[in-house]
Amino acid sequence: MILIGPGSVRQENPVGPVTDKMSGHLSPVPFDGPGLGHASNVEHGVTVPHMDLMIHNDPRSVAAAAAERIAGLVASADGKRFSLGLAGGSTPGTTYAALREHPTDWSNVDAWLSDERWVPHHHDRSNGRQAAEALLDHVHATFHRPVWNEHDPEISAASYEAQIRSIHPGRLPELVLLGMGHDGHTASLFPGTAALNERERWVVANEVPQHRETRITATYPLLWAAEHVIFLVVGAGKAEALRDSFAGKTPAGKVGEGDAQVEWHVDTAAASLLS
């Protein structure tokens, strides 16, 4: 696994990241071979000071490394409340399954969704249902889900924003997990949609014409304010979007413009166009 971050080119232990489980810090070892450069000059030379890139051999390695990293960060809270924003989709689901295998104390974790489809909780397309089945039905975290309002997604979004703000009194999220689509969207921040321009609210209802649906999504102000953001990206189909993200050209890439420390855990197929 290769780690690429600001000012460094590293290769970590091939069996996985070297992690201090109590602090959650990655401890890379020197890599003397050729590398991709670092996140501040990948591809088009755009400076991305808060983004680190970790390249793993395959999707299973991505899930294992990300699960270990997440478990380490949760443990580093040392009994304090820990806010964990969750992503939907198949790639995060694999990570959640791996995370269940870690002996983690979930009792102080407040879990919430970085985005949700405007569907009832039991719907098979619900990100909340997927996250519950993969992880939260099996651990003792507190899971905060949007209130379903069949008449107005704005009501659901406003209610969910108030709910998320209520679990962050005097603090900001410790960790948000995100995926990325083939078009470079993350959460439900799709190219060309109104939510990309929101700079005050933490959660909005976002109409997504590409999918002919409305979604509830976290906005940049919330994602930028997190302490840590972890992206999970696998497959050659995401390679172009990943390249463009490190050039700041996608909604996902713009997450690195905030204060959050952003880690990209990707497989070699997704990283194939980085140079």
C-alpha positions in Angstrom: 0.0 0.0 0.0 1.4 3.4 -1.0 0.7 6.5 0.9 1.0 9.8 -0.9 0.5 13.0 1.1 1.7 16.6 1.4 5.4 16.6 1.2 5.8 12.8 1.3 5.9 9.7 -0.8 5.7 6.5 1.3 5.0 2.8 1.1 3.5 1.2 4.1 3.8 -2.4 5.3 2.4 -4.5 2.5 0.1 -6.4 4.9 -1.7 -3.1 5.7 -1.3 0.3 7.3 0.9 0.7 10.3 -1.5 2.2 12.7 -1.4 3.3 16.4 -4.8 1.9 17.4 -5.1 4.3 20.4 -4.3 7.5 18.5 -5.5 6.5 15.1 -2.4 7.9 13.5 -0.9 6.3 10.4 2.9 5.6 10.8 4.3 5.2 7.3 7.8 3.7 6.6 10.1 5.2 4.0 9.6 4.3 0.3 12.7 4.7 -1.9 11.2 3.7 -5.2 9.4 5.7 -7.8 6.1 7.3 -6.7 3.2 9.4 -7.9 4.4 12.6 -6.3 2.4 14.0 -3.5 -1.2 15.3 -3.2 -0.1 18.9 -3.7 1.2 18.3 -7.2 -0.7 15.2 -8.5 -1.7 15.6 -12.2 -2.2 19.3 -12.9 -0.2 20.8 -10.1 -3.2 22.0 -8.1 -2.3 22.4 -4.4 -4.5 20.3 -2.2 -2.8 20.8 1.3 -5.2 18.7 3.3 -5.5 15.5 1.2 -3.6 12.2 1.5 -3.8 9.4 -1.0 -3.5 5.7 0.1 -3.3 3.2 -2.7 -4.1 -0.4 -1.9 -3.9 -3.5 -4.0 -7.5 -4.4 -4.3 -11.0 -3.5 -2.9 -10.6 -6.0 0.0 -7.4 -4.2 1.1 -9.2 -0.9 0.9 -11.9 -2.1 3.2 -9.5 -3.7 5.7 -7.2 -0.6 5.9 -10.1 1.8 6.1 -11.8 -0.3 8.9 -8.6 -0.3 10.9 -8.2 3.5 10.5 -11.8 4.1 11.5 -11.5 1.8 14.5 -8.3 3.7 15.6 -10.0 7.1 15.4 -13.0 5.9 17.4 -10.7 4.5 20.0 -8.7 7.8 20.2 -11.9 9.5 21.5 -11.1 7.7 24.8 -14.7 7.6 26.1 -15.8 11.0 24.8 -18.6 11.3 22.3 -17.5 10.6 18.8 -19.4 11.8 15.7 -19.3 9.5 12.7 -20.9 10.5 9.4 -21.6 7.4 7.2 -21.7 7.0 3.4 -24.0 4.8 1.4 -23.1 2.4 -1.4 -21.5 -0.9 -1.9 -17.9 0.1 -1.3 -18.6 1.6 2.2 -20.7 -1.4 2.9 -17.7 -3.7 2.5 -15.8 -1.5 4.9 -18.6 -1.6 7.5 -18.6 -5.4 7.4 -14.8 -5.3 8.0 -15.3 -2.8 10.8 -17.7 -5.1 12.7 -14.7 -7.5 13.2 -12.8 -4.9 15.2 -13.2 -4.9 19.0 -14.4 -1.3 19.1 -16.4 0.4 21.9 -19.3 1.9 20.1 -21.3 3.2 23.1 -20.2 6.8 22.7 -20.5 7.0 18.9 -23.2 9.1 17.3 -23.6 7.8 13.7 -25.4 9.8 11.0 -25.7 9.9 7.2 -23.8 12.1 4.9 -26.7 11.7 2.5 -29.9 9.8 2.1 -32.3 9.2 -0.7 -35.8 10.7 -0.1 -37.4 7.3 0.5 -38.9 5.7 3.6 -36.6 4.1 6.1 -37.5 0.5 5.0 -36.9 1.2 1.3 -34.3 -1.0 -0.3 -32.6 2.1 -1.8 -32.3 3.8 1.6 -28.7 4.5 2.6 -29.8 4.3 6.2 -31.2 0.8 5.8 -27.9 -0.3 4.1 -25.8 1.2 6.8 -27.9 -0.4 9.5 -27.8 -3.8 7.9 -24.1 -3.7 7.3 -23.0 -2.1 10.6 -25.4 -0.4 13.0 -27.7 -3.3 13.7 -24.6 -5.1 15.0 -23.0 -2.5 17.3 -24.1 -0.3 20.1 -23.8 3.1 18.5 -26.6 5.7 18.4 -27.9 6.0 14.9 -29.5 9.3 13.8 -31.6 9.1 10.7 -33.6 11.7 8.8 -37.3 11.9 9.6 -39.2 10.7 6.5 -41.7 13.3 5.3 -43.5 12.1 2.2 -44.8 15.6 1.3 -41.7 17.8 1.4 -38.0 16.8 1.3 -37.1 20.3 2.6 -38.9 19.5 5.9 -36.9 16.3 6.2 -33.6 18.2 5.4 -34.3 21.0 7.9 -35.3 18.5 10.6 -32.1 16.5 9.9 -29.9 19.5 10.1 -31.3 20.4 13.5 -30.8 16.8 14.6 -27.1 16.8 13.5 -26.4 20.2 15.0 -27.9 18.9 18.3 -25.3 16.2 18.5 -22.4 18.7 18.0 -22.8 21.1 20.9 -19.6 23.1 21.0 -17.8 20.7 18.7 -17.6 19.5 15.1 -17.7 16.0 13.5 -14.7 13.9 14.2 -15.0 11.7 11.1 -17.1 11.6 7.9 -16.9 8.7 5.5 -17.6 9.4 1.8 -17.7 7.5 -1.5 -17.4 8.9 -5.0 -19.4 8.3 -8.1 -18.2 7.9 -11.7 -19.2 11.6 -12.2 -17.2 12.8 -9.3 -20.1 13.4 -6.9 -19.8 12.7 -3.2 -22.6 12.4 -0.7 -25.4 13.8 -2.9 -23.4 16.7 -4.1 -23.8 16.1 -7.8 -22.3 18.1 -10.6 -24.5 21.0 -11.6 -26.8 20.8 -8.7 -27.9 23.6 -6.3 -26.4 22.1 -3.1 -22.9 22.8 -4.4 -23.4 26.5 -3.8 -24.8 26.2 -0.2 -22.5 28.0 2.3 -24.6 28.3 5.4 -26.7 25.2 6.0 -25.3 21.8 7.0 -28.0 19.7 5.3 -30.3 20.5 2.3 -32.7 18.8 0.0 -31.0 18.5 -3.4 -32.8 17.9 -6.6 -30.7 15.5 -8.8 -32.0 15.6 -12.4 -29.4 13.0 -13.4 -31.4 10.5 -11.4 -34.8 12.1 -11.5 -35.0 12.2 -7.7 -34.4 14.4 -4.7 -31.9 13.6 -2.0 -31.0 14.8 1.5 -27.3 15.7 1.6 -24.6 17.1 3.8 -23.1 20.3 2.4 -19.6 21.6 2.1 -19.9 23.7 5.3 -20.4 20.5 7.3 -17.8 18.4 5.4 -15.2 21.1 5.5 -15.6 21.5 9.2 -15.0 17.8 10.1 -11.7 16.8 11.7 -11.2 13.8 9.4 -12.8 12.8 6.1 -12.1 9.3 4.6 -13.0 8.6 1.0 -13.4 5.0 -0.2 -13.0 4.5 -4.0 -12.4 1.3 -5.9 -12.5 0.2 -9.6 -11.2 1.4 -12.9 -14.5 3.0 -13.6 -13.7 5.7 -11.0 -10.1 6.4 -12.3 -11.0 9.4 -14.4 -13.1 11.0 -11.6 -10.3 10.3 -9.1 -7.7 12.0 -11.4 -10.1 15.0 -11.8 -10.7 15.1 -8.1 -7.1 15.7 -7.3 -7.1 18.5 -9.9 -10.0 20.1 -8.0 -12.5 19.6 -10.8 -15.2 17.5 -9.1 -17.5 17.9 -6.2 -15.5 15.2 -4.4 -12.3 17.0 -5.0 -13.6 20.2 -3.5 -14.0 18.6 -0.1 -10.2 19.1 0.3 -10.7 22.9 0.2 -11.9 23.0 3.8 -10.2 22.4 7.2 -10.8 18.7 7.3 -7.8 16.3 6.9 -8.9 14.2 3.9 -7.7 10.7 3.3 -8.4 8.8 0.0 -8.3 5.1 0.4 -8.3 3.7 -3.2 -7.3 0.6 -5.1 -4.8 0.3 -7.9 -7.5 0.2 -10.5 -9.0 3.5 -9.4 -5.5 5.1 -9.2 -4.5 3.9 -12.7 -4.7 7.4 -14.3 -2.7 9.2 -11.6 0.9 10.0 -12.5 
